[in-house]
Amino acid sequence: MSSHREEDAEMKEIEITMDTGEIGEFVYNRLVEEGMAPSANEVEMLSHIFFDFLIEKSVIRENDDE
């Protein structure tokens, strides 16, 4: 579990780039390592769900430049 402390508020913002394809590849590889055989559709769905979760938690921002 994670907790928010006052000192966390002073963290610097950094810019990273990631997309659902990159997340999908990571998710697929991890599921295969765990002995699962996910379909491409399942991996794509999980990638989008995880991406949306990161946006909801304000970990990332969606870039509308594309």
N, C-alpha and C positions, 0 to 999 in steps of 0.2 A: 504494500500500500504506500501511497505517496501522500505527503502533506505539504501544504503551502506555508512557507515561512516568510516573514517580512523581508529577509535578505534575498529571497528569490525574486522579488519585485524589481531588483536592480540588474537582472540578467540582460545581456546584450541580445539584440535581435540579429540573427544571421540569415543569409539567403541560401536556400537549398532548392534544387529542382528535382521533382519526382513525378512520375505519372502512374496511372493505374497499370500500365504494361509492366513497369519495373516492380510494382507491388505484386502483380500477378505472378511474375517469374519467381519472386521470393516465396510467396505463399505456396506455389506449386512445388518448388524444391523442398520446402519444409514438410509438406504433406506427404510427399514421396518418401522422405527420410523416415517418416513415422509409419510407413507401410501402407499408406492410402493411395488410391488411384483416382484422383479427381479428374472430372471431365473439363474440357476447355471452358464450357459454359459455367460450371461451378467455380472455377478459378476466377473467371472474369467477374462473376457476381460477388464473390468474396473480396476481390480487389476494390470494387466500387464501394462496398459496404465499409471496408477498412479506411478507404480514402475519405468517405463522408464522416466517419467517426473522428478522424484526425482534424477535419475542418470544424466539426461540432465542438471539439475540445480545445479549439484555438491553437493547436500544435502547428498547423499549416494554414495557409490562405490559398484559395483557388485563384489562379492567374487567368484573367480574362483576355490576355493579349493574343491568344491563339485564334 
